[in-house]
Amino acid sequence: MQLRSLSCVLLLYIATGMLDAQQIRLLCGASSAGVNSKLSVVNAASYDFSSGYMQPLVYTLVSNLVQWRGNVWEVKGFYSTTNIAFHALASQTASAAVPGTYIVGEVTSVTGPAGGTFSFWEQGAKRPTYSYPVGTTPAPHRFDVTDIARGGGLPYGDPAGTIPGRRFTVDKPGSYVVGFTLIDTSTNSNTFGSMHAPSDPVMVKFQAPFPIGLSRIAVTNDGVTLTLNQGALKNVVVETSPNLLAPVWTTVAGPFASAPIGDDSRTLVINNQPSLLSRFYRVRGTAP
C-alpha cells in the first residue's frame, strides 16, 4: 500500500555563534586629513579577519523554495545577516572624509567554499542585488554609503550616511572572506576629480554553519527515503510518529557519529506500516 500523505515534517537547523549579535558599524572615513588621502574603514582593526573577528550567518528557510514535486519534498534556503552596516562619518567627526566626498562601497574579492556564492541585497530587495560566485573576479558593482538625501556629493556636502536594511547572504555552508573597498565617486576636487583615493580593502570573515535537519524526502510504497543533514554533530537521531502532538516518538535511525565537515549528509530508507495514512518525522539531538 502506498503512503498516501506526508502531512508534516519537522525541521531543526542549528547555527553556531552569535545568532542575535548586535549590529556592528564599519566606520567609513579617511586615513588622514586633507584632499587626496586614502579613504579608510577607521575601525578595520576590530573587524578585519586578521583580528579574529567572525560574522555568523544564520540559515533561513524560504517559503517559496520549499517544494513538493511528485513524491519528492525538498527544502531550500540561504544563510544571511543584517548585522553589518557601513557608516560614513559626518564631516565634523575625527577621521571623517573631507566635505564634498561621496563614499560608495565595492566588493573587490570573495573567497569561500567551491561552488558557493556571496550576495549583497539592497534595502527592500526581493532578490539579490549583486552576486559574487567564489573563484571569479567580482564585477565592479557599487553600493552607496554616503546619504545623497543629506547633500552628500555636492561641493562641501557632508559625506555622512548609513543606509539600513541591507543583507549579506551565501548559499553554501563554510567560511567566506570578503574584501570591501571604499571609493569616492565625487568630482569636487580642484581638478574635478575625487576628493580621496580608494581605501585599502577590509577583509571580513563570514561563517555559514552546517545545518541539521531533513532536506529531502521521497515517498515510495510503504516507505520514505530521507536525506539527513547532520551538521557534524554527534548523537543525532531521526524519530517518527503518526501524530504530530504525540508525547512519545519512536527512534527509527541513529544516533549517528559526527559527520565530516563538507560531507555531512546521509540517505536513510525508512519503512512504514501499510495501514498508516500519514507519518511525521523529526530530527533530534540527544544527550551524549
C-alpha contacts under 8 A as a table, 3 or more apart, distances in Angstrom:
res1	aa1	res2	aa2	distance
1	M	221	N	6.14
1	M	222	D	5.98
1	M	274	P	5.28
1	M	275	S	7.64
2	Q	220	T	6.82
2	Q	221	N	4.33
2	Q	222	D	5.31
2	Q	223	G	7.96
2	Q	274	P	7.03
3	L	6	L	7.68
3	L	219	V	7.19
3	L	220	T	7.20
3	L	221	N	6.22
3	L	222	D	5.58
3	L	223	G	6.98
3	L	272	N	7.80
3	L	274	P	7.02
3	L	276	L	6.91
3	L	277	L	5.95
3	L	278	S	6.79
4	R	277	L	5.44
4	R	278	S	6.59
5	S	277	L	6.19
5	S	278	S	5.07
5	S	279	R	7.49
6	L	9	V	7.59
6	L	278	S	5.34
6	L	279	R	5.72
6	L	280	F	6.88
7	S	278	S	6.07
7	S	279	R	6.74
7	S	280	F	6.80
8	C	244	L	7.87
8	C	279	R	7.61
8	C	280	F	5.65
8	C	281	Y	7.55
9	V	280	F	5.68
9	V	281	Y	5.36
9	V	282	R	6.39
10	L	214	L	7.99
10	L	280	F	7.51
10	L	281	Y	6.17
10	L	282	R	4.81
10	L	283	V	7.24
11	L	213	G	5.13
11	L	214	L	6.09
11	L	282	R	6.33
11	L	283	V	6.69
12	L	212	I	6.12
12	L	213	G	5.15
12	L	282	R	7.99
12	L	283	V	6.70
12	L	284	R	7.79
13	Y	59	Y	7.19
13	Y	211	P	5.14
13	Y	212	I	4.84
13	Y	213	G	5.88
14	I	209	P	7.96
14	I	211	P	5.94
14	I	212	I	6.18
15	A	19	L	7.08
15	A	57	L	7.73
15	A	58	V	5.91
15	A	59	Y	6.85
15	A	208	A	7.87
15	A	209	P	5.70
15	A	210	F	7.52
15	A	211	P	6.93
16	T	19	L	7.28
16	T	56	P	7.61
16	T	209	P	6.41
17	G	56	P	6.03
18	M	21	A	5.13
18	M	56	P	6.40
19	L	56	P	6.85
19	L	57	L	7.65
19	L	58	V	6.59
21	A	83	N	7.11
22	Q	83	N	6.63
23	Q	82	T	7.44
23	Q	83	N	4.12
23	Q	84	I	5.75
23	Q	85	A	7.19
24	I	83	N	6.02
24	I	84	I	5.16
24	I	85	A	6.30
25	R	84	I	5.96
25	R	85	A	4.85
25	R	86	F	5.68
25	R	87	H	5.98
26	L	41	V	6.18
26	L	42	V	7.67
26	L	43	N	6.50
26	L	44	A	7.08
26	L	47	Y	7.97
26	L	84	I	7.25
26	L	85	A	6.18
26	L	86	F	4.88
26	L	87	H	5.90
27	L	41	V	5.39
27	L	42	V	5.69
27	L	43	N	6.04
27	L	86	F	6.35
27	L	87	H	5.02
27	L	88	A	5.95
27	L	89	L	6.52
28	C	39	L	7.35
28	C	40	S	5.87
28	C	41	V	4.63
28	C	42	V	6.20
28	C	86	F	6.80
28	C	87	H	5.73
28	C	88	A	4.49
28	C	89	L	5.98
28	C	96	A	7.32
28	C	97	A	7.96
28	C	182	L	7.74
29	G	39	L	5.72
29	G	40	S	5.27
29	G	41	V	6.20
29	G	42	V	6.29
29	G	88	A	6.19
29	G	89	L	5.82
29	G	95	S	5.54
29	G	96	A	4.21
29	G	97	A	4.72
30	A	33	A	6.85
30	A	37	S	6.78
30	A	38	K	5.78
30	A	39	L	4.08
30	A	40	S	4.74
30	A	41	V	7.55
30	A	42	V	7.25
30	A	95	S	5.58
30	A	96	A	5.60
30	A	97	A	4.87
30	A	98	V	7.96
30	A	196	H	7.76
31	S	37	S	6.48
31	S	38	K	5.53
31	S	39	L	5.79
31	S	40	S	5.24
31	S	42	V	7.15
31	S	95	S	6.81
32	S	37	S	5.99
32	S	38	K	7.29
32	S	95	S	6.72
33	A	37	S	6.99
33	A	95	S	7.10
33	A	96	A	7.94
33	A	97	A	7.44
33	A	98	V	7.35
34	G	37	S	6.26
34	G	98	V	6.60
35	V	98	V	6.92
35	V	189	S	7.67
35	V	195	M	5.21
35	V	196	H	5.84
36	N	194	S	7.81
36	N	195	M	5.71
36	N	196	H	4.45
36	N	197	A	5.71
37	S	196	H	5.30
37	S	197	A	5.91
38	K	196	H	5.44
38	K	197	A	4.49
38	K	198	P	5.61
38	K	199	S	5.26
38	K	200	D	7.82
39	L	97	A	6.98
39	L	182	L	6.34
39	L	183	I	7.09
39	L	184	D	7.69
39	L	196	H	5.98
39	L	197	A	6.11
39	L	198	P	5.54
39	L	199	S	4.43
39	L	200	D	7.78
40	S	182	L	6.99
40	S	198	P	7.99
40	S	199	S	5.00
40	S	200	D	6.83
41	V	44	A	5.24
41	V	182	L	7.85
41	V	199	S	7.58
41	V	202	V	7.07
42	V	45	A	7.86
42	V	95	S	7.19
43	N	46	S	5.86
43	N	47	Y	7.21
44	A	47	Y	5.26
44	A	48	D	5.49
44	A	202	V	6.22
45	A	48	D	5.73
45	A	51	S	6.40
46	S	51	S	6.07
46	S	53	Y	7.10
47	Y	51	S	6.40
47	Y	52	G	7.76
47	Y	53	Y	5.37
47	Y	54	M	7.75
47	Y	203	M	7.97
47	Y	204	V	6.48
48	D	51	S	5.62
48	D	52	G	7.47
48	D	53	Y	6.55
48	D	202	V	5.76
48	D	203	M	5.02
48	D	204	V	5.17
48	D	205	K	7.41
49	F	52	G	5.31
49	F	53	Y	5.40
49	F	54	M	6.75
49	F	177	V	7.51
49	F	203	M	5.80
49	F	204	V	5.24
49	F	205	K	5.30
50	S	53	Y	7.44
53	Y	204	V	7.73
53	Y	205	K	6.99
54	M	204	V	7.30
54	M	205	K	5.13
54	M	206	F	5.77
54	M	207	Q	6.59
55	Q	204	V	7.63
55	Q	205	K	6.12
55	Q	206	F	4.72
55	Q	207	Q	6.15
56	P	81	T	7.36
56	P	206	F	5.82
56	P	207	Q	4.94
56	P	208	A	6.37
57	L	79	Y	5.33
57	L	80	S	5.02
57	L	81	T	5.35
57	L	169	T	7.54
57	L	206	F	6.66
57	L	207	Q	5.84
57	L	208	A	5.04
57	L	209	P	7.40
58	V	79	Y	5.06
58	V	80	S	5.42
58	V	81	T	6.58
58	V	208	A	6.94
58	V	209	P	7.78
59	Y	77	G	6.96
59	Y	78	F	5.66
59	Y	79	Y	4.24
59	Y	80	S	6.56
59	Y	208	A	7.65
59	Y	209	P	7.92
59	Y	211	P	7.39
60	T	77	G	5.53
60	T	78	F	5.54
60	T	79	Y	5.88
60	T	80	S	7.09
61	L	65	L	7.65
61	L	66	V	7.82
61	L	75	V	7.48
61	L	76	K	6.30
61	L	77	G	4.41
61	L	78	F	6.82
62	V	65	L	5.28
62	V	66	V	6.73
62	V	76	K	6.71
62	V	77	G	5.27
62	V	78	F	7.81
63	S	66	V	5.47
64	N	67	Q	7.32
65	L	75	V	6.34
65	L	76	K	5.28
65	L	77	G	6.76
66	V	73	W	7.60
66	V	74	E	5.90
66	V	75	V	4.42
66	V	76	K	5.90
67	Q	73	W	5.72
67	Q	74	E	5.28
67	Q	75	V	6.33
68	W	71	N	7.17
68	W	72	V	5.81
68	W	73	W	4.38
68	W	74	E	6.47
69	R	72	V	5.27
69	R	73	W	6.29
71	N	218	A	5.61
71	N	219	V	5.17
71	N	220	T	7.43
72	V	216	R	7.09
72	V	217	I	5.59
72	V	218	A	4.21
72	V	219	V	6.30
73	W	216	R	5.57
73	W	217	I	5.01
73	W	218	A	6.28
74	E	215	S	5.67
74	E	216	R	4.44
74	E	217	I	6.52
75	V	215	S	5.19
75	V	216	R	6.53
76	K	215	S	7.38
77	G	171	D	7.43
78	F	169	T	6.73
78	F	170	V	6.08
78	F	171	D	4.85
78	F	172	K	7.34
79	Y	169	T	5.34
79	Y	170	V	5.32
79	Y	171	D	6.20
79	Y	172	K	7.68
79	Y	173	P	7.89
79	Y	208	A	6.39
80	S	167	R	6.54
80	S	168	F	5.63
80	S	169	T	4.24
80	S	170	V	6.66
81	T	84	I	7.46
81	T	167	R	5.62
81	T	168	F	5.53
81	T	169	T	6.57
82	T	85	A	7.59
82	T	165	G	6.74
82	T	166	R	6.01
82	T	167	R	4.71
82	T	168	F	6.61
85	A	162	T	7.17
85	A	163	I	7.59
85	A	164	P	6.91
85	A	166	R	7.65
86	F	145	V	6.20
86	F	162	T	6.23
86	F	163	I	7.60
87	H	145	V	6.54
87	H	146	T	7.90
87	H	160	A	7.40
87	H	161	G	5.84
87	H	162	T	4.73
87	H	163	I	7.84
88	A	96	A	7.61
88	A	103	I	7.34
88	A	145	V	6.09
88	A	146	T	5.87
88	A	159	P	6.46
88	A	160	A	4.65
88	A	161	G	4.96
88	A	162	T	6.44
89	L	93	T	6.29
89	L	95	S	7.69
89	L	96	A	5.13
89	L	97	A	7.27
89	L	159	P	6.93
89	L	160	A	4.96
89	L	161	G	7.07
90	A	93	T	5.48
90	A	96	A	6.19
90	A	97	A	7.94
90	A	158	D	6.24
90	A	159	P	6.10
90	A	160	A	4.30
90	A	161	G	7.59
91	S	96	A	5.37
91	S	97	A	6.32
91	S	98	V	6.18
91	S	99	P	6.01
91	S	158	D	5.59
91	S	159	P	6.33
91	S	160	A	6.79
92	Q	96	A	7.06
93	T	96	A	5.49
97	A	101	T	6.50
97	A	159	P	6.70
97	A	196	H	7.75
98	V	101	T	6.06
98	V	158	D	7.99
98	V	159	P	7.42
98	V	195	M	7.28
99	P	155	P	7.18
99	P	156	Y	4.46
99	P	157	G	5.27
99	P	158	D	5.23
99	P	159	P	6.17
100	G	152	G	6.77
100	G	153	G	5.23
100	G	154	L	5.51
100	G	155	P	4.64
100	G	156	Y	4.29
100	G	157	G	4.68
100	G	158	D	6.41
100	G	159	P	6.62
100	G	186	S	6.95
100	G	188	N	6.02
100	G	195	M	7.19
101	T	152	G	6.94
101	T	153	G	5.53
101	T	154	L	7.90
101	T	156	Y	7.94
101	T	157	G	7.26
101	T	158	D	7.35
101	T	159	P	5.36
101	T	184	D	6.12
101	T	185	T	7.47
101	T	186	S	5.65
101	T	188	N	7.49
101	T	194	S	7.29
101	T	195	M	5.83
101	T	196	H	7.40
102	Y	145	V	7.90
102	Y	146	T	5.68
102	Y	152	G	5.78
102	Y	153	G	4.59
102	Y	159	P	5.66
102	Y	184	D	5.24
102	Y	185	T	5.63
102	Y	186	S	5.25
103	I	144	D	6.68
103	I	145	V	5.50
103	I	146	T	5.18
103	I	159	P	6.84
103	I	182	L	6.50
103	I	183	I	5.67
103	I	184	D	4.73
103	I	185	T	6.59
104	V	142	R	6.12
104	V	143	F	5.43
104	V	144	D	4.52
104	V	145	V	5.02
104	V	146	T	6.76
104	V	182	L	5.77
104	V	183	I	5.36
104	V	184	D	6.37
104	V	185	T	7.16
105	G	142	R	5.49
105	G	143	F	5.25
105	G	144	D	6.40
105	G	145	V	6.56
105	G	180	F	6.61
105	G	181	T	5.75
105	G	182	L	4.66
105	G	183	I	6.21
106	E	140	P	6.70
106	E	141	H	6.07
106	E	142	R	4.77
106	E	143	F	6.55
106	E	180	F	5.64
106	E	181	T	5.31
106	E	182	L	6.41
106	E	183	I	7.52
107	V	110	V	7.67
107	V	138	P	6.74
107	V	140	P	7.34
107	V	141	H	7.25
107	V	142	R	7.63
107	V	178	V	7.09
107	V	179	G	5.82
107	V	180	F	4.74
107	V	181	T	6.46
108	T	137	T	7.83
108	T	138	P	5.91
108	T	139	A	8.00
108	T	140	P	7.43
108	T	178	V	7.67
108	T	179	G	5.40
108	T	180	F	5.87
108	T	181	T	6.48
108	T	201	P	7.70
109	S	137	T	6.97
109	S	138	P	6.20
109	S	177	V	7.99
109	S	178	V	5.64
109	S	179	G	4.82
109	S	180	F	7.43
110	V	118	F	7.41
110	V	132	Y	7.14
110	V	133	P	7.71
110	V	134	V	5.88
110	V	135	G	7.38
110	V	138	P	7.37
110	V	176	Y	6.95
110	V	177	V	5.89
110	V	178	V	4.60
110	V	179	G	6.43
111	T	134	V	5.60
111	T	135	G	6.71
111	T	176	Y	5.48
111	T	177	V	5.31
111	T	178	V	6.54
112	G	116	G	6.71
112	G	134	V	5.93
112	G	174	G	6.87
112	G	175	S	5.62
112	G	176	Y	4.23
112	G	177	V	6.53
113	P	116	G	5.54
113	P	134	V	7.06
113	P	172	K	7.38
113	P	173	P	7.63
113	P	174	G	6.02
113	P	175	S	6.91
113	P	176	Y	7.25
114	A	134	V	6.41
114	A	135	G	7.34
115	G	133	P	7.14
115	G	134	V	6.40
115	G	172	K	7.79
116	G	133	P	6.12
116	G	134	V	5.61
116	G	170	V	6.88
116	G	171	D	6.00
116	G	172	K	5.29
117	T	131	S	6.61
117	T	132	Y	5.55
117	T	133	P	4.20
117	T	134	V	5.65
117	T	170	V	5.52
117	T	171	D	5.93
117	T	172	K	7.35
118	F	131	S	5.89
118	F	132	Y	5.14
118	F	133	P	6.26
118	F	134	V	7.27
118	F	168	F	7.29
118	F	169	T	5.83
118	F	170	V	4.61
118	F	171	D	7.24
119	S	128	P	5.99
119	S	129	T	7.42
119	S	130	Y	5.72
119	S	131	S	4.21
119	S	132	Y	5.97
119	S	168	F	5.78
119	S	169	T	5.12
119	S	170	V	6.12
120	F	128	P	5.88
120	F	129	T	5.79
120	F	130	Y	5.26
120	F	131	S	6.32
120	F	166	R	7.49
120	F	167	R	6.06
120	F	168	F	4.89
120	F	169	T	6.56
121	W	124	G	7.93
121	W	125	A	6.01
121	W	127	R	6.97
121	W	128	P	4.77
121	W	129	T	4.93
121	W	130	Y	6.88
121	W	166	R	5.64
121	W	167	R	4.99
121	W	168	F	6.24
121	W	169	T	7.77
122	E	125	A	5.47
122	E	128	P	7.51
122	E	129	T	5.87
122	E	165	G	7.35
122	E	166	R	5.05
122	E	167	R	6.88
123	Q	163	I	7.85
123	Q	164	P	6.81
123	Q	165	G	4.77
123	Q	166	R	4.78
123	Q	167	R	7.59
124	G	165	G	7.11
124	G	166	R	7.82
125	A	128	P	6.82
125	A	129	T	6.87
128	P	131	S	6.48
130	Y	141	H	7.12
132	Y	136	T	7.44
132	Y	138	P	5.72
132	Y	139	A	7.52
133	P	136	T	5.96
133	P	138	P	7.74
144	D	147	D	7.22
144	D	163	I	7.73
145	V	160	A	7.90
145	V	161	G	5.73
145	V	162	T	6.06
145	V	163	I	6.70
146	T	152	G	5.98
146	T	153	G	7.97
146	T	159	P	5.31
146	T	160	A	5.27
146	T	161	G	4.26
146	T	162	T	6.84
147	D	150	R	5.63
147	D	151	G	7.20
147	D	152	G	5.69
147	D	159	P	7.21
147	D	160	A	6.28
147	D	161	G	4.37
147	D	162	T	6.75
147	D	163	I	7.33
148	I	151	G	5.25
148	I	152	G	4.55
148	I	153	G	6.74
149	A	152	G	6.99
150	R	157	G	7.86
150	R	158	D	7.12
150	R	160	A	7.78
150	R	161	G	7.90
151	G	154	L	5.87
151	G	157	G	5.17
151	G	158	D	6.30
151	G	159	P	7.95
152	G	157	G	4.96
152	G	158	D	5.25
152	G	159	P	5.05
152	G	160	A	7.06
153	G	156	Y	7.94
153	G	157	G	5.85
153	G	158	D	7.59
153	G	159	P	6.94
153	G	185	T	7.99
153	G	186	S	5.63
153	G	188	N	7.90
154	L	157	G	4.77
154	L	186	S	7.95
154	L	188	N	7.55
155	P	188	N	5.76
163	I	166	R	7.57
170	V	173	P	7.71
170	V	208	A	7.60
172	K	208	A	7.30
173	P	207	Q	7.63
173	P	208	A	4.64
173	P	209	P	5.46
173	P	210	F	5.41
173	P	211	P	7.98
174	G	207	Q	5.99
174	G	208	A	5.08
174	G	209	P	6.26
174	G	210	F	7.30
174	G	262	G	7.98
175	S	205	K	7.00
175	S	206	F	5.92
175	S	207	Q	4.68
175	S	208	A	6.28
176	Y	205	K	5.65
176	Y	206	F	5.09
176	Y	207	Q	6.35
177	V	203	M	6.23
177	V	204	V	5.52
177	V	205	K	4.37
177	V	206	F	6.22
178	V	203	M	5.44
178	V	204	V	5.32
178	V	205	K	6.42
178	V	206	F	7.74
179	G	201	P	5.52
179	G	202	V	5.55
179	G	203	M	4.40
179	G	204	V	6.45
180	F	201	P	5.18
180	F	202	V	5.38
180	F	203	M	6.47
180	F	204	V	7.80
181	T	198	P	6.97
181	T	199	S	5.71
181	T	200	D	6.26
181	T	201	P	4.52
181	T	202	V	6.63
182	L	198	P	5.65
182	L	199	S	5.18
182	L	200	D	7.75
182	L	201	P	7.50
183	I	196	H	7.80
183	I	197	A	7.03
183	I	198	P	4.62
183	I	199	S	6.67
184	D	194	S	5.80
184	D	195	M	6.79
184	D	196	H	5.97
184	D	197	A	6.95
184	D	198	P	6.63
185	T	194	S	6.01
186	S	193	G	6.78
186	S	194	S	4.96
186	S	195	M	6.79
187	T	192	F	4.63
187	T	193	G	4.28
187	T	194	S	4.94
187	T	195	M	7.26
188	N	191	T	7.75
188	N	192	F	5.31
188	N	193	G	6.12
188	N	194	S	6.25
188	N	195	M	6.46
189	S	192	F	4.96
189	S	193	G	5.30
189	S	194	S	5.89
189	S	195	M	5.35
190	N	193	G	7.33
194	S	197	A	7.21
209	P	231	G	7.67
210	F	229	N	7.94
210	F	230	Q	7.90
210	F	231	G	4.67
210	F	232	A	7.25
210	F	261	I	7.78
210	F	264	D	7.80
211	P	229	N	6.27
211	P	230	Q	6.87
211	P	231	G	4.92
212	I	228	L	7.42
212	I	229	N	4.91
212	I	230	Q	4.73
212	I	231	G	4.79
212	I	283	V	7.85
213	G	228	L	5.90
213	G	229	N	5.29
213	G	230	Q	6.70
213	G	282	R	7.90
213	G	283	V	5.97
214	L	217	I	7.45
214	L	226	L	6.82
214	L	227	T	5.76
214	L	228	L	4.76
214	L	229	N	6.17
214	L	282	R	7.77
214	L	283	V	7.23
215	S	226	L	7.81
215	S	227	T	5.78
215	S	228	L	6.40
215	S	229	N	6.88
216	R	226	L	5.83
216	R	227	T	5.02
216	R	228	L	7.62
217	I	224	V	6.60
217	I	225	T	5.70
217	I	226	L	4.70
217	I	227	T	6.47
218	A	224	V	5.51
218	A	225	T	5.07
218	A	226	L	6.62
219	V	223	G	6.26
219	V	224	V	4.49
219	V	225	T	6.55
220	T	223	G	5.19
220	T	224	V	5.46
220	T	225	T	7.52
221	N	224	V	7.83
222	D	271	N	5.98
222	D	272	N	5.04
222	D	273	Q	6.40
222	D	274	P	5.49
223	G	269	V	7.21
223	G	270	I	5.52
223	G	271	N	4.25
223	G	272	N	4.86
224	V	269	V	5.92
224	V	270	I	5.39
224	V	271	N	6.63
224	V	272	N	7.63
225	T	267	T	6.82
225	T	268	L	5.58
225	T	269	V	4.47
225	T	270	I	6.28
226	L	267	T	5.64
226	L	268	L	5.05
226	L	269	V	6.35
226	L	270	I	7.61
227	T	265	S	6.57
227	T	266	R	5.72
227	T	267	T	4.62
227	T	268	L	6.40
228	L	265	S	5.38
228	L	266	R	5.32
228	L	267	T	6.29
228	L	268	L	7.46
229	N	264	D	5.70
229	N	265	S	4.40
229	N	266	R	6.72
230	Q	233	L	5.99
230	Q	236	V	7.11
230	Q	258	S	7.48
230	Q	259	A	6.66
230	Q	264	D	5.58
230	Q	265	S	6.14
230	Q	266	R	7.85
231	G	258	S	7.94
231	G	259	A	7.14
231	G	261	I	7.66
231	G	264	D	5.95
232	A	258	S	4.79
232	A	259	A	4.52
232	A	260	P	6.00
232	A	261	I	5.98
232	A	264	D	6.13
233	L	236	V	6.81
233	L	257	A	7.31
233	L	258	S	4.79
233	L	259	A	6.83
234	K	255	P	7.44
234	K	256	F	6.02
234	K	257	A	4.83
234	K	258	S	4.40
234	K	259	A	7.81
234	K	285	G	7.84
234	K	288	P	7.69
235	N	254	G	7.35
235	N	255	P	4.69
235	N	256	F	5.44
235	N	257	A	6.29
235	N	258	S	7.64
235	N	285	G	5.87
235	N	286	T	5.40
235	N	287	A	6.93
235	N	288	P	6.22
236	V	254	G	6.27
236	V	255	P	4.93
236	V	256	F	5.51
236	V	257	A	7.74
236	V	283	V	7.03
236	V	284	R	5.82
236	V	285	G	4.57
236	V	286	T	6.20
237	V	251	T	6.65
237	V	252	V	7.69
237	V	253	A	5.74
237	V	254	G	4.47
237	V	255	P	4.68
237	V	256	F	6.78
237	V	283	V	5.88
237	V	284	R	5.48
237	V	285	G	6.33
237	V	286	T	7.26
238	V	251	T	5.85
238	V	252	V	5.87
238	V	253	A	5.15
238	V	254	G	6.43
238	V	255	P	7.96
238	V	281	Y	6.98
238	V	282	R	5.82
238	V	283	V	4.69
238	V	284	R	6.44
239	E	249	W	5.88
239	E	250	T	5.22
239	E	251	T	4.25
239	E	252	V	5.56
239	E	253	A	7.13
239	E	281	Y	5.68
239	E	282	R	5.35
239	E	283	V	6.30
239	E	284	R	7.40
240	T	249	W	5.60
240	T	250	T	5.30
240	T	251	T	6.46
240	T	252	V	6.77
240	T	279	R	6.97
240	T	280	F	5.50
240	T	281	Y	4.48
240	T	282	R	6.42
241	S	244	L	6.66
241	S	246	A	6.99
241	S	248	V	7.89
241	S	249	W	5.35
241	S	250	T	6.44
241	S	279	R	6.01
241	S	280	F	5.26
241	S	281	Y	6.66
242	P	246	A	7.94
242	P	276	L	7.42
242	P	278	S	6.13
242	P	279	R	4.65
242	P	280	F	5.83
243	N	246	A	5.25
243	N	279	R	7.30
243	N	280	F	6.84
244	L	280	F	6.32
246	A	249	W	6.75
251	T	254	G	7.43
252	V	270	I	7.27
253	A	268	L	7.84
255	P	286	T	7.89
259	A	263	D	6.85
259	A	264	D	5.08
259	A	265	S	7.78
260	P	263	D	5.50
260	P	264	D	5.85
261	I	264	D	6.06
272	N	276	L	7.27
273	Q	276	L	5.68
276	L	279	R	7.15
